[in-house]
Amino acid sequence: MIDNTRSARSPRAGMLVLVTGGILLTAAAVWLTVQGDTGIRYSADHHDTVPMWAGWIPALVGIVLVRLVPPAADQPWPDRVAPYREAVPLLLAGVAFAVTLPLLGGEPAYTLLKVALLLGVPLGVFLWSRRRGARWHPWRPVDAAYRYGPALPVLAWLALSYATPLAVPPSDFGRTVDPAVLVGVLVVGFAANALLEEVFYRRWLQSRWESILGRWPAIVLASLVWAAWHVGIQGTGELGTDLASVAVHQGVLGLFLGYLWSRYRRMWPLLVVHGAVNSVPILLGL
């Protein structure tokens, strides 16, 4: 089987995506500042806001620590699948989820769309691809530094996000429901949000586009696609402002999550961070 990693790489396309993504993130922050609308909704459960820069500091510190630990040069990430065969359908599924969700909104459309587009489509794509003789064989670093290295940036992000003035306010949701209901909500929420989203946007989507565009262009691409769908659950009806808000909030967090995955190729750091975003404010509220 031919290794398509080198032949599929498109440096010019990667640079275009990277520059475009940087412009979009910068323009989003400038737009919100000019509009005087720098309070960002951080949950779909209520309309409370935090300053848009509150999440930037933990994410930036986390990215720096990811780069420093371990200091050794990164190992190659071979992709033995013709990347476009899987990368393009996955990207289209992610875009379709972001575009369709605001039009339908609410349950059960949210859950049905998420399962169909973020799980059903990828499984169909992978089955079709493997029947054509291709199979993805991800390389995984085995050094202890790569195995345990994510602990430091993840702990730093957790501390800055929930034990400093940057922390989002605790939620009172946990005090309004029975303990059994609360546990059920947290478990189902973790599976449907943290687990499914990180597997789709980082492990599947980002990994394949890294083979085509390179590391940071793929991280930016996956982060923006991931951020965009949040308009469907946190939007206010003003599309420009809503897109800018999710870009500077979820988009920036996505850069940290994407770099964690790209550097270490471990799922547990992503699940800890994403799971904390959804559950820690509720737990602190208890």
PyRosetta script that sets phi, psi and omega in degrees:
from pyrosetta import init, pose_from_sequence

init()
pose = pose_from_sequence("MIDNTRSARSPRAGMLVLVTGGILLTAAAVWLTVQGDTGIRYSADHHDTVPMWAGWIPALVGIVLVRLVPPAADQPWPDRVAPYREAVPLLLAGVAFAVTLPLLGGEPAYTLLKVALLLGVPLGVFLWSRRRGARWHPWRPVDAAYRYGPALPVLAWLALSYATPLAVPPSDFGRTVDPAVLVGVLVVGFAANALLEEVFYRRWLQSRWESILGRWPAIVLASLVWAAWHVGIQGTGELGTDLASVAVHQGVLGLFLGYLWSRYRRMWPLLVVHGAVNSVPILLGL")
pose.set_psi(1, 139.3)
pose.set_omega(1, -177.1)
pose.set_phi(2, -82.5)
pose.set_psi(2, 136.8)
pose.set_omega(2, 175.5)
pose.set_phi(3, -84.5)
pose.set_psi(3, 116.5)
pose.set_omega(3, -174.2)
pose.set_phi(4, -92.5)
pose.set_psi(4, 5.4)
pose.set_omega(4, -172.9)
pose.set_phi(5, -58.6)
pose.set_psi(5, -50.5)
pose.set_omega(5, -175.0)
pose.set_phi(6, -75.5)
pose.set_psi(6, -44.3)
pose.set_omega(6, -175.2)
pose.set_phi(7, -67.3)
pose.set_psi(7, -26.7)
pose.set_omega(7, -176.0)
pose.set_phi(8, -86.8)
pose.set_psi(8, -15.3)
pose.set_omega(8, -175.1)
pose.set_phi(9, -66.5)
pose.set_psi(9, 132.6)
pose.set_omega(9, -178.7)
pose.set_phi(10, -123.1)
pose.set_psi(10, 88.2)
pose.set_omega(10, -176.7)
pose.set_phi(11, -59.3)
pose.set_psi(11, -39.4)
pose.set_omega(11, -179.0)
pose.set_phi(12, -66.3)
pose.set_psi(12, -42.9)
pose.set_omega(12, 177.4)
pose.set_phi(13, -63.6)
pose.set_psi(13, -40.0)
pose.set_omega(13, 177.8)
pose.set_phi(14, -61.3)
pose.set_psi(14, -44.1)
pose.set_omega(14, 178.7)
pose.set_phi(15, -64.1)
pose.set_psi(15, -38.3)
pose.set_omega(15, 178.7)
pose.set_phi(16, -63.1)
pose.set_psi(16, -44.9)
pose.set_omega(16, 179.0)
pose.set_phi(17, -64.2)
pose.set_psi(17, -42.2)
pose.set_omega(17, -178.8)
pose.set_phi(18, -63.9)
pose.set_psi(18, -46.6)
pose.set_omega(18, -180.0)
pose.set_phi(19, -66.3)
pose.set_psi(19, -43.8)
pose.set_omega(19, 179.3)
pose.set_phi(20, -61.9)
pose.set_psi(20, -43.8)
pose.set_omega(20, 178.6)
pose.set_phi(21, -63.1)
pose.set_psi(21, -41.7)
pose.set_omega(21, 177.6)
pose.set_phi(22, -62.4)
pose.set_psi(22, -40.0)
pose.set_omega(22, 178.2)
pose.set_phi(23, -64.8)
pose.set_psi(23, -42.6)
pose.set_omega(23, -179.4)
pose.set_phi(24, -63.4)
pose.set_psi(24, -43.7)
pose.set_omega(24, 179.6)
pose.set_phi(25, -65.1)
pose.set_psi(25, -42.2)
pose.set_omega(25, 178.8)
pose.set_phi(26, -66.2)
pose.set_psi(26, -43.8)
pose.set_omega(26, 180.0)
pose.set_phi(27, -63.1)
pose.set_psi(27, -36.6)
pose.set_omega(27, 178.8)
pose.set_phi(28, -62.7)
pose.set_psi(28, -45.4)
pose.set_omega(28, 179.3)
pose.set_phi(29, -64.8)
pose.set_psi(29, -41.6)
pose.set_omega(29, 179.5)
pose.set_phi(30, -65.4)
pose.set_psi(30, -43.2)
pose.set_omega(30, -179.6)
pose.set_phi(31, -58.7)
pose.set_psi(31, -48.1)
pose.set_omega(31, -179.4)
pose.set_phi(32, -65.2)
pose.set_psi(32, -37.3)
pose.set_omega(32, 178.8)
pose.set_phi(33, -65.4)
pose.set_psi(33, -45.3)
pose.set_omega(33, 179.8)
pose.set_phi(34, -63.9)
pose.set_psi(34, -38.1)
pose.set_omega(34, 179.9)
pose.set_phi(35, -75.6)
pose.set_psi(35, -11.1)
pose.set_omega(35, -176.3)
pose.set_phi(36, 68.6)
pose.set_psi(36, 27.0)
pose.set_omega(36, -176.0)
pose.set_phi(37, -119.7)
pose.set_psi(37, 60.9)
pose.set_omega(37, -174.1)
pose.set_phi(38, -94.5)
pose.set_psi(38, 6.1)
pose.set_omega(38, 173.2)
pose.set_phi(39, -86.0)
pose.set_psi(39, 120.9)
pose.set_omega(39, -172.9)
pose.set_phi(40, -105.7)
pose.set_psi(40, 129.8)
pose.set_omega(40, 171.9)
pose.set_phi(41, -67.1)
pose.set_psi(41, 128.4)
pose.set_omega(41, -177.8)
pose.set_phi(42, -109.8)
pose.set_psi(42, 3.1)
pose.set_omega(42, 179.0)
pose.set_phi(43, -151.2)
pose.set_psi(43, 147.1)
pose.set_omega(43, 176.2)
pose.set_phi(44, -82.1)
pose.set_psi(44, -7.3)
pose.set_omega(44, -175.2)
pose.set_phi(45, -84.2)
pose.set_psi(45, -15.8)
pose.set_omega(45, -179.9)
pose.set_phi(46, -157.5)
pose.set_psi(46, 178.2)
pose.set_omega(46, -175.7)
pose.set_phi(47, -107.0)
pose.set_psi(47, 14.6)
pose.set_omega(47, 176.8)
pose.set_phi(48, -65.4)
pose.set_psi(48, 153.0)
pose.set_omega(48, -176.6)
pose.set_phi(49, -130.0)
pose.set_psi(49, 162.6)
pose.set_omega(49, 171.2)
pose.set_phi(50, -130.7)
pose.set_psi(50, 158.3)
pose.set_omega(50, 176.4)
pose.set_phi(51, -58.6)
pose.set_psi(51, 142.5)
pose.set_omega(51, -173.7)
pose.set_phi(52, -63.5)
pose.set_psi(52, -25.4)
pose.set_omega(52, -178.1)
pose.set_phi(53, -84.9)
pose.set_psi(53, -5.4)
pose.set_omega(53, -175.5)
pose.set_phi(54, -61.6)
pose.set_psi(54, -34.6)
pose.set_omega(54, -179.9)
pose.set_phi(55, -86.6)
pose.set_psi(55, -10.4)
pose.set_omega(55, -176.9)
pose.set_phi(56, -71.0)
pose.set_psi(56, -39.4)
pose.set_omega(56, -175.5)
pose.set_phi(57, -65.4)
pose.set_psi(57, -50.3)
pose.set_omega(57, 176.0)
pose.set_phi(58, -58.2)
pose.set_psi(58, -40.6)
pose.set_omega(58, -179.3)
pose.set_phi(59, -66.1)
pose.set_psi(59, -42.7)
pose.set_omega(59, -179.4)
pose.set_phi(60, -65.8)
pose.set_psi(60, -44.4)
pose.set_omega(60, 177.5)
pose.set_phi(61, -61.4)
pose.set_psi(61, -42.2)
pose.set_omega(61, 178.5)
pose.set_phi(62, -61.3)
pose.set_psi(62, -43.2)
pose.set_omega(62, 179.5)
pose.set_phi(63, -62.2)
pose.set_psi(63, -43.1)
pose.set_omega(63, 178.8)
pose.set_phi(64, -61.7)
pose.set_psi(64, -43.6)
pose.set_omega(64, -179.2)
pose.set_phi(65, -68.3)
pose.set_psi(65, -35.8)
pose.set_omega(65, 176.0)
pose.set_phi(66, -60.5)
pose.set_psi(66, -40.4)
pose.set_omega(66, 179.9)
pose.set_phi(67, -67.4)
pose.set_psi(67, -33.6)
pose.set_omega(67, -174.4)
pose.set_phi(68, -87.0)
pose.set_psi(68, -21.9)
pose.set_omega(68, -175.4)
pose.set_phi(69, -123.8)
pose.set_psi(69, 111.9)
pose.set_omega(69, -5.3)
pose.set_phi(70, -82.8)
pose.set_psi(70, 160.5)
pose.set_omega(70, -178.3)
pose.set_phi(71, -79.4)
pose.set_psi(71, -9.8)
pose.set_omega(71, -177.8)
pose.set_phi(72, -64.7)
pose.set_psi(72, 156.1)
pose.set_omega(72, 179.2)
pose.set_phi(73, -64.3)
pose.set_psi(73, 146.3)
pose.set_omega(73, 179.7)
pose.set_phi(74, -67.1)
pose.set_psi(74, 149.3)
pose.set_omega(74, 175.9)
pose.set_phi(75, -87.0)
pose.set_psi(75, 160.7)
pose.set_omega(75, 178.9)
pose.set_phi(76, -67.5)
pose.set_psi(76, 157.5)
pose.set_omega(76, 179.5)
pose.set_phi(77, -122.9)
pose.set_psi(77, 84.2)
pose.set_omega(77, -176.4)
pose.set_phi(78, -70.8)
pose.set_psi(78, 140.9)
pose.set_omega(78, 176.1)
pose.set_phi(79, -126.2)
pose.set_psi(79, 109.7)
pose.set_omega(79, -174.6)
pose.set_phi(80, -93.8)
pose.set_psi(80, 22.7)
pose.set_omega(80, 174.5)
pose.set_phi(81, -114.7)
pose.set_psi(81, 140.1)
pose.set_omega(81, 172.7)
pose.set_phi(82, -57.0)
pose.set_psi(82, 106.7)
pose.set_omega(82, -164.9)
pose.set_phi(83, -56.7)
pose.set_psi(83, -40.9)
pose.set_omega(83, -175.7)
pose.set_phi(84, -63.1)
pose.set_psi(84, -29.0)
pose.set_omega(84, -176.9)
pose.set_phi(85, -60.1)
pose.set_psi(85, -32.7)
pose.set_omega(85, 179.7)
pose.set_phi(86, -107.7)
pose.set_psi(86, -33.2)
pose.set_omega(86, -174.7)
pose.set_phi(87, -64.9)
pose.set_psi(87, -44.1)
pose.set_omega(87, -176.3)
pose.set_phi(88, -66.1)
pose.set_psi(88, -49.6)
pose.set_omega(88, 177.9)
pose.set_phi(89, -60.3)
pose.set_psi(89, -36.6)
pose.set_omega(89, 178.2)
pose.set_phi(90, -65.1)
pose.set_psi(90, -42.4)
pose.set_omega(90, 178.4)
pose.set_phi(91, -62.9)
pose.set_psi(91, -43.0)
pose.set_omega(91, 178.6)
pose.set_phi(92, -62.8)
pose.set_psi(92, -37.4)
pose.set_omega(92, 177.5)
pose.set_phi(93, -65.3)
pose.set_psi(93, -41.7)
pose.set_omega(93, 178.3)
pose.set_phi(94, -64.6)
pose.set_psi(94, -41.2)
pose.set_omega(94, 178.1)
pose.set_phi(95, -67.1)
pose.set_psi(95, -40.9)
pose.set_omega(95, 179.2)
pose.set_phi(96, -61.1)
pose.set_psi(96, -38.7)
pose.set_omega(96, 178.4)
pose.set_phi(97, -64.0)
pose.set_psi(97, -43.8)
pose.set_omega(97, -179.3)
pose.set_phi(98, -66.2)
pose.set_psi(98, -36.5)
pose.set_omega(98, -177.1)
pose.set_phi(99, -79.4)
pose.set_psi(99, -39.4)
pose.set_omega(99, -173.4)
pose.set_phi(100, -78.9)
pose.set_psi(100, -35.8)
pose.set_omega(100, -174.3)
pose.set_phi(101, -57.1)
pose.set_psi(101, -46.7)
pose.set_omega(101, 179.3)
pose.set_phi(102, -62.8)
pose.set_psi(102, -26.3)
pose.set_omega(102, -178.8)
pose.set_phi(103, -75.7)
pose.set_psi(103, -33.4)
pose.set_omega(103, -179.2)
pose.set_phi(104, -96.9)
pose.set_psi(104, -53.7)
pose.set_omega(104, 174.3)
pose.set_phi(105, 62.5)
pose.set_psi(105, 158.2)
pose.set_omega(105, 173.2)
pose.set_phi(106, 67.1)
pose.set_psi(106, 176.5)
pose.set_omega(106, 176.5)
pose.set_phi(107, -92.9)
pose.set_psi(107, 149.1)
pose.set_omega(107, 4.4)
pose.set_phi(108, -88.9)
pose.set_psi(108, 4.5)
pose.set_omega(108, -176.2)
pose.set_phi(109, -59.0)
pose.set_psi(109, -40.0)
pose.set_omega(109, -177.9)
pose.set_phi(110, -58.5)
pose.set_psi(110, -52.8)
pose.set_omega(110, -177.5)
pose.set_phi(111, -66.8)
pose.set_psi(111, -43.5)
pose.set_omega(111, -179.1)
pose.set_phi(112, -62.9)
pose.set_psi(112, -44.1)
pose.set_omega(112, 178.5)
pose.set_phi(113, -63.7)
pose.set_psi(113, -43.3)
pose.set_omega(113, -177.6)
pose.set_phi(114, -63.0)
pose.set_psi(114, -47.0)
pose.set_omega(114, -179.4)
pose.set_phi(115, -65.7)
pose.set_psi(115, -41.8)
pose.set_omega(115, -176.8)
pose.set_phi(116, -68.4)
pose.set_psi(116, -46.2)
pose.set_omega(116, -172.6)
pose.set_phi(117, -87.2)
pose.set_psi(117, -35.4)
pose.set_omega(117, -176.6)
pose.set_phi(118, -94.3)
pose.set_psi(118, -13.1)
pose.set_omega(118, 177.9)
pose.set_phi(119, -122.9)
pose.set_psi(119, -50.1)
pose.set_omega(119, -177.2)
pose.set_phi(120, -64.0)
pose.set_psi(120, -47.6)
pose.set_omega(120, -179.9)
pose.set_phi(121, -62.0)
pose.set_psi(121, -48.8)
pose.set_omega(121, 178.8)
pose.set_phi(122, -58.5)
pose.set_psi(122, -42.8)
pose.set_omega(122, -179.7)
pose.set_phi(123, -62.3)
pose.set_psi(123, -39.6)
pose.set_omega(123, 176.5)
pose.set_phi(124, -65.0)
pose.set_psi(124, -41.1)
pose.set_omega(124, 178.8)
pose.set_phi(125, -63.4)
pose.set_psi(125, -44.9)
pose.set_omega(125, -178.4)
pose.set_phi(126, -65.4)
pose.set_psi(126, -40.2)
pose.set_omega(126, 178.9)
pose.set_phi(127, -63.2)
pose.set_psi(127, -45.1)
pose.set_omega(127, 178.6)
pose.set_phi(128, -62.6)
pose.set_psi(128, -42.0)
pose.set_omega(128, -178.4)
pose.set_phi(129, -65.4)
pose.set_psi(129, -42.3)
pose.set_omega(129, -178.1)
pose.set_phi(130, -69.7)
pose.set_psi(130, -29.7)
pose.set_omega(130, 176.6)
pose.set_phi(131, -67.6)
pose.set_psi(131, -20.0)
pose.set_omega(131, 177.0)
pose.set_phi(132, -90.3)
pose.set_psi(132, 7.1)
pose.set_omega(132, 173.8)
pose.set_phi(133, 96.1)
pose.set_psi(133, 0.5)
pose.set_omega(133, -178.6)
pose.set_phi(134, -101.9)
pose.set_psi(134, 144.6)
pose.set_omega(134, 178.3)
pose.set_phi(135, -147.5)
pose.set_psi(135, 133.5)
pose.set_omega(135, -176.8)
pose.set_phi(136, -81.1)
pose.set_psi(136, 125.5)
pose.set_omega(136, 179.3)
pose.set_phi(137, -119.6)
pose.set_psi(137, 87.4)
pose.set_omega(137, -177.1)
pose.set_phi(138, -69.7)
pose.set_psi(138, 136.9)
pose.set_omega(138, 172.2)
pose.set_phi(139, -80.3)
pose.set_psi(139, 143.7)
pose.set_omega(139, -179.8)
pose.set_phi(140, -134.1)
pose.set_psi(140, 123.4)
pose.set_omega(140, -179.1)
pose.set_phi(141, -65.2)
pose.set_psi(141, 142.9)
pose.set_omega(141, -177.1)
pose.set_phi(142, -111.1)
pose.set_psi(142, -8.8)
pose.set_omega(142, -179.9)
pose.set_phi(143, -61.1)
pose.set_psi(143, 146.7)
pose.set_omega(143, -179.7)
pose.set_phi(144, -60.7)
pose.set_psi(144, -33.7)
pose.set_omega(144, -179.4)
pose.set_phi(145, -62.4)
pose.set_psi(145, -35.6)
pose.set_omega(145, 178.5)
pose.set_phi(146, -79.5)
pose.set_psi(146, -27.8)
pose.set_omega(146, -179.3)
pose.set_phi(147, -73.6)
pose.set_psi(147, -42.3)
pose.set_omega(147, -175.8)
pose.set_phi(148, -108.2)
pose.set_psi(148, -10.1)
pose.set_omega(148, -179.0)
pose.set_phi(149, -56.4)
pose.set_psi(149, -36.5)
pose.set_omega(149, -179.2)
pose.set_phi(150, -61.1)
pose.set_psi(150, -18.8)
pose.set_omega(150, -176.0)
pose.set_phi(151, -59.8)
pose.set_psi(151, -40.2)
pose.set_omega(151, -176.7)
pose.set_phi(152, -66.2)
pose.set_psi(152, -53.5)
pose.set_omega(152, 178.0)
pose.set_phi(153, -62.3)
pose.set_psi(153, -35.1)
pose.set_omega(153, 179.6)
pose.set_phi(154, -67.5)
pose.set_psi(154, -44.4)
pose.set_omega(154, 178.2)
pose.set_phi(155, -63.7)
pose.set_psi(155, -40.3)
pose.set_omega(155, 178.3)
pose.set_phi(156, -63.5)
pose.set_psi(156, -42.3)
pose.set_omega(156, 178.4)
pose.set_phi(157, -63.2)
pose.set_psi(157, -44.2)
pose.set_omega(157, 179.2)
pose.set_phi(158, -61.0)
pose.set_psi(158, -44.7)
pose.set_omega(158, -178.2)
pose.set_phi(159, -64.0)
pose.set_psi(159, -45.5)
pose.set_omega(159, -179.1)
pose.set_phi(160, -68.6)
pose.set_psi(160, -34.0)
pose.set_omega(160, -175.1)
pose.set_phi(161, -79.8)
pose.set_psi(161, -26.1)
pose.set_omega(161, -172.2)
pose.set_phi(162, -131.9)
pose.set_psi(162, -0.2)
pose.set_omega(162, -179.8)
pose.set_phi(163, -130.2)
pose.set_psi(163, 23.2)
pose.set_omega(163, 178.1)
pose.set_phi(164, -137.7)
pose.set_psi(164, 174.0)
pose.set_omega(164, 176.1)
pose.set_phi(165, -61.0)
pose.set_psi(165, -10.7)
pose.set_omega(165, 177.6)
pose.set_phi(166, -77.1)
pose.set_psi(166, -10.8)
pose.set_omega(166, -173.3)
pose.set_phi(167, -64.5)
pose.set_psi(167, 144.7)
pose.set_omega(167, 173.2)
pose.set_phi(168, -73.8)
pose.set_psi(168, 152.0)
pose.set_omega(168, 179.2)
pose.set_phi(169, -62.2)
pose.set_psi(169, 145.4)
pose.set_omega(169, 175.9)
pose.set_phi(170, -62.3)
pose.set_psi(170, 151.0)
pose.set_omega(170, 178.4)
pose.set_phi(171, -96.6)
pose.set_psi(171, 145.3)
pose.set_omega(171, 177.7)
pose.set_phi(172, -94.8)
pose.set_psi(172, 9.4)
pose.set_omega(172, -177.3)
pose.set_phi(173, -58.5)
pose.set_psi(173, -41.8)
pose.set_omega(173, -176.0)
pose.set_phi(174, -62.4)
pose.set_psi(174, -24.0)
pose.set_omega(174, -179.3)
pose.set_phi(175, -88.2)
pose.set_psi(175, -4.1)
pose.set_omega(175, -177.0)
pose.set_phi(176, -103.7)
pose.set_psi(176, -2.5)
pose.set_omega(176, -177.8)
pose.set_phi(177, -130.3)
pose.set_psi(177, 162.8)
pose.set_omega(177, 176.2)
pose.set_phi(178, -66.2)
pose.set_psi(178, 151.2)
pose.set_omega(178, 178.7)
pose.set_phi(179, -55.1)
pose.set_psi(179, -40.4)
pose.set_omega(179, -179.8)
pose.set_phi(180, -63.9)
pose.set_psi(180, -40.8)
pose.set_omega(180, 177.7)
pose.set_phi(181, -64.7)
pose.set_psi(181, -41.6)
pose.set_omega(181, -179.8)
pose.set_phi(182, -60.9)
pose.set_psi(182, -46.6)
pose.set_omega(182, 178.7)
pose.set_phi(183, -60.4)
pose.set_psi(183, -43.7)
pose.set_omega(183, 179.2)
pose.set_phi(184, -61.3)
pose.set_psi(184, -42.9)
pose.set_omega(184, 179.3)
pose.set_phi(185, -62.5)
pose.set_psi(185, -43.1)
pose.set_omega(185, -178.7)
pose.set_phi(186, -67.0)
pose.set_psi(186, -41.3)
pose.set_omega(186, -178.5)
pose.set_phi(187, -68.5)
pose.set_psi(187, -48.4)
pose.set_omega(187, 179.8)
pose.set_phi(188, -64.5)
pose.set_psi(188, -41.5)
pose.set_omega(188, 178.6)
pose.set_phi(189, -61.6)
pose.set_psi(189, -39.3)
pose.set_omega(189, 178.6)
pose.set_phi(190, -63.8)
pose.set_psi(190, -44.3)
pose.set_omega(190, -178.2)
pose.set_phi(191, -67.6)
pose.set_psi(191, -44.6)
pose.set_omega(191, -174.4)
pose.set_phi(192, -79.8)
pose.set_psi(192, -26.4)
pose.set_omega(192, -176.6)
pose.set_phi(193, -105.3)
pose.set_psi(193, -71.0)
pose.set_omega(193, -175.4)
pose.set_phi(194, -60.3)
pose.set_psi(194, -53.7)
pose.set_omega(194, -173.9)
pose.set_phi(195, -67.1)
pose.set_psi(195, -54.9)
pose.set_omega(195, -176.1)
pose.set_phi(196, -64.1)
pose.set_psi(196, -43.1)
pose.set_omega(196, -177.7)
pose.set_phi(197, -67.4)
pose.set_psi(197, -42.3)
pose.set_omega(197, -179.2)
pose.set_phi(198, -68.7)
pose.set_psi(198, -37.4)
pose.set_omega(198, 176.4)
pose.set_phi(199, -63.7)
pose.set_psi(199, -44.6)
pose.set_omega(199, -177.2)
pose.set_phi(200, -71.7)
pose.set_psi(200, -56.2)
pose.set_omega(200, -170.0)
pose.set_phi(201, -74.8)
pose.set_psi(201, -34.2)
pose.set_omega(201, -178.4)
pose.set_phi(202, -99.4)
pose.set_psi(202, -60.2)
pose.set_omega(202, -173.8)
pose.set_phi(203, -64.5)
pose.set_psi(203, -42.1)
pose.set_omega(203, -176.6)
pose.set_phi(204, -92.7)
pose.set_psi(204, -58.8)
pose.set_omega(204, -173.8)
pose.set_phi(205, -68.2)
pose.set_psi(205, -55.5)
pose.set_omega(205, -176.1)
pose.set_phi(206, -61.4)
pose.set_psi(206, -43.0)
pose.set_omega(206, -176.8)
pose.set_phi(207, -58.1)
pose.set_psi(207, -43.8)
pose.set_omega(207, -177.5)
pose.set_phi(208, -71.1)
pose.set_psi(208, -36.6)
pose.set_omega(208, 178.1)
pose.set_phi(209, -74.1)
pose.set_psi(209, -21.8)
pose.set_omega(209, 172.3)
pose.set_phi(210, -62.3)
pose.set_psi(210, -35.6)
pose.set_omega(210, 178.5)
pose.set_phi(211, -66.0)
pose.set_psi(211, -22.2)
pose.set_omega(211, -176.9)
pose.set_phi(212, -100.8)
pose.set_psi(212, -45.4)
pose.set_omega(212, -171.3)
pose.set_phi(213, -103.4)
pose.set_psi(213, -22.9)
pose.set_omega(213, -171.2)
pose.set_phi(214, 104.1)
pose.set_psi(214, 170.8)
pose.set_omega(214, -171.6)
pose.set_phi(215, -60.3)
pose.set_psi(215, -66.4)
pose.set_omega(215, -170.2)
pose.set_phi(216, -69.6)
pose.set_psi(216, -36.0)
pose.set_omega(216, 173.3)
pose.set_phi(217, -59.3)
pose.set_psi(217, -39.8)
pose.set_omega(217, 179.3)
pose.set_phi(218, -68.8)
pose.set_psi(218, -38.0)
pose.set_omega(218, 177.1)
pose.set_phi(219, -61.5)
pose.set_psi(219, -45.7)
pose.set_omega(219, 179.9)
pose.set_phi(220, -63.7)
pose.set_psi(220, -44.6)
pose.set_omega(220, -179.8)
pose.set_phi(221, -60.2)
pose.set_psi(221, -50.2)
pose.set_omega(221, -179.2)
pose.set_phi(222, -64.1)
pose.set_psi(222, -36.8)
pose.set_omega(222, -179.1)
pose.set_phi(223, -65.3)
pose.set_psi(223, -42.4)
pose.set_omega(223, -179.1)
pose.set_phi(224, -70.2)
pose.set_psi(224, -39.5)
pose.set_omega(224, 177.3)
pose.set_phi(225, -65.0)
pose.set_psi(225, -41.1)
pose.set_omega(225, 177.4)
pose.set_phi(226, -64.4)
pose.set_psi(226, -43.2)
pose.set_omega(226, -178.7)
pose.set_phi(227, -64.4)
pose.set_psi(227, -38.4)
pose.set_omega(227, -171.6)
pose.set_phi(228, -60.6)
pose.set_psi(228, -35.9)
pose.set_omega(228, -175.3)
pose.set_phi(229, -68.7)
pose.set_psi(229, -19.8)
pose.set_omega(229, -179.4)
pose.set_phi(230, -66.9)
pose.set_psi(230, -15.9)
pose.set_omega(230, 173.9)
pose.set_phi(231, -58.4)
pose.set_psi(231, -34.0)
pose.set_omega(231, -177.6)
pose.set_phi(232, -66.1)
pose.set_psi(232, -22.0)
pose.set_omega(232, -179.1)
pose.set_phi(233, -116.8)
pose.set_psi(233, -14.4)
pose.set_omega(233, -178.5)
pose.set_phi(234, -123.3)
pose.set_psi(234, 4.0)
pose.set_omega(234, -176.5)
pose.set_phi(235, -70.7)
pose.set_psi(235, 155.4)
pose.set_omega(235, 179.6)
pose.set_phi(236, -107.2)
pose.set_psi(236, -4.7)
pose.set_omega(236, -177.1)
pose.set_phi(237, 103.5)
pose.set_psi(237, -14.0)
pose.set_omega(237, 175.7)
pose.set_phi(238, -99.3)
pose.set_psi(238, 99.0)
pose.set_omega(238, -167.6)
pose.set_phi(239, -58.9)
pose.set_psi(239, -44.3)
pose.set_omega(239, -178.3)
pose.set_phi(240, -61.0)
pose.set_psi(240, -47.6)
pose.set_omega(240, 179.3)
pose.set_phi(241, -66.5)
pose.set_psi(241, -38.8)
pose.set_omega(241, 179.9)
pose.set_phi(242, -64.2)
pose.set_psi(242, -44.0)
pose.set_omega(242, 178.8)
pose.set_phi(243, -64.6)
pose.set_psi(243, -39.9)
pose.set_omega(243, 178.2)
pose.set_phi(244, -64.7)
pose.set_psi(244, -39.1)
pose.set_omega(244, -177.8)
pose.set_phi(245, -65.0)
pose.set_psi(245, -46.7)
pose.set_omega(245, -179.4)
pose.set_phi(246, -70.4)
pose.set_psi(246, -28.8)
pose.set_omega(246, 178.8)
pose.set_phi(247, -65.6)
pose.set_psi(247, -45.0)
pose.set_omega(247, -176.7)
pose.set_phi(248, -80.4)
pose.set_psi(248, -12.9)
pose.set_omega(248, 179.7)
pose.set_phi(249, -104.9)
pose.set_psi(249, -76.7)
pose.set_omega(249, 179.7)
pose.set_phi(250, -64.9)
pose.set_psi(250, -33.9)
pose.set_omega(250, -179.6)
pose.set_phi(251, -61.9)
pose.set_psi(251, -43.6)
pose.set_omega(251, 179.1)
pose.set_phi(252, -68.7)
pose.set_psi(252, -42.0)
pose.set_omega(252, 175.9)
pose.set_phi(253, -60.5)
pose.set_psi(253, -36.1)
pose.set_omega(253, 178.7)
pose.set_phi(254, -62.3)
pose.set_psi(254, -31.6)
pose.set_omega(254, 176.6)
pose.set_phi(255, -62.6)
pose.set_psi(255, -42.3)
pose.set_omega(255, 177.9)
pose.set_phi(256, -66.0)
pose.set_psi(256, -46.9)
pose.set_omega(256, 179.4)
pose.set_phi(257, -62.2)
pose.set_psi(257, -42.5)
pose.set_omega(257, -179.3)
pose.set_phi(258, -65.3)
pose.set_psi(258, -38.6)
pose.set_omega(258, 179.3)
pose.set_phi(259, -70.9)
pose.set_psi(259, -36.6)
pose.set_omega(259, 174.1)
pose.set_phi(260, -56.0)
pose.set_psi(260, -47.0)
pose.set_omega(260, -178.5)
pose.set_phi(261, -68.3)
pose.set_psi(261, -45.0)
pose.set_omega(261, -176.3)
pose.set_phi(262, -64.9)
pose.set_psi(262, -34.3)
pose.set_omega(262, -175.5)
pose.set_phi(263, -82.6)
pose.set_psi(263, -40.3)
pose.set_omega(263, -172.1)
pose.set_phi(264, -108.7)
pose.set_psi(264, -23.9)
pose.set_omega(264, -176.3)
pose.set_phi(265, 54.9)
pose.set_psi(265, 45.1)
pose.set_omega(265, 176.1)
pose.set_phi(266, -125.8)
pose.set_psi(266, 136.3)
pose.set_omega(266, -179.5)
pose.set_phi(267, -82.0)
pose.set_psi(267, -29.9)
pose.set_omega(267, -172.2)
pose.set_phi(268, -61.2)
pose.set_psi(268, -37.3)
pose.set_omega(268, 177.7)
pose.set_phi(269, -62.4)
pose.set_psi(269, -38.8)
pose.set_omega(269, 179.5)
pose.set_phi(270, -64.6)
pose.set_psi(270, -41.6)
pose.set_omega(270, -177.8)
pose.set_phi(271, -69.8)
pose.set_psi(271, -34.5)
pose.set_omega(271, 176.9)
pose.set_phi(272, -65.3)
pose.set_psi(272, -48.3)
pose.set_omega(272, -178.0)
pose.set_phi(273, -65.7)
pose.set_psi(273, -50.4)
pose.set_omega(273, -177.9)
pose.set_phi(274, -66.6)
pose.set_psi(274, -40.1)
pose.set_omega(274, 177.2)
pose.set_phi(275, -62.4)
pose.set_psi(275, -37.7)
pose.set_omega(275, 178.5)
pose.set_phi(276, -65.0)
pose.set_psi(276, -39.6)
pose.set_omega(276, 179.6)
pose.set_phi(277, -57.2)
pose.set_psi(277, -39.9)
pose.set_omega(277, -175.8)
pose.set_phi(278, -85.2)
pose.set_psi(278, -26.2)
pose.set_omega(278, -170.4)
pose.set_phi(279, -115.6)
pose.set_psi(279, -31.1)
pose.set_omega(279, -173.5)
pose.set_phi(280, -61.1)
pose.set_psi(280, -44.3)
pose.set_omega(280, 176.9)
pose.set_phi(281, -57.6)
pose.set_psi(281, -35.5)
pose.set_omega(281, 177.9)
pose.set_phi(282, -69.0)
pose.set_psi(282, -45.1)
pose.set_omega(282, -179.2)
pose.set_phi(283, -65.4)
pose.set_psi(283, -39.5)
pose.set_omega(283, 178.2)
pose.set_phi(284, -65.5)
pose.set_psi(284, -31.0)
pose.set_omega(284, 179.4)
pose.set_phi(285, -68.9)
pose.set_psi(285, -14.4)
pose.set_omega(285, 178.4)
pose.set_phi(286, -75.5)
pose.dump_pdb("model.pdb")
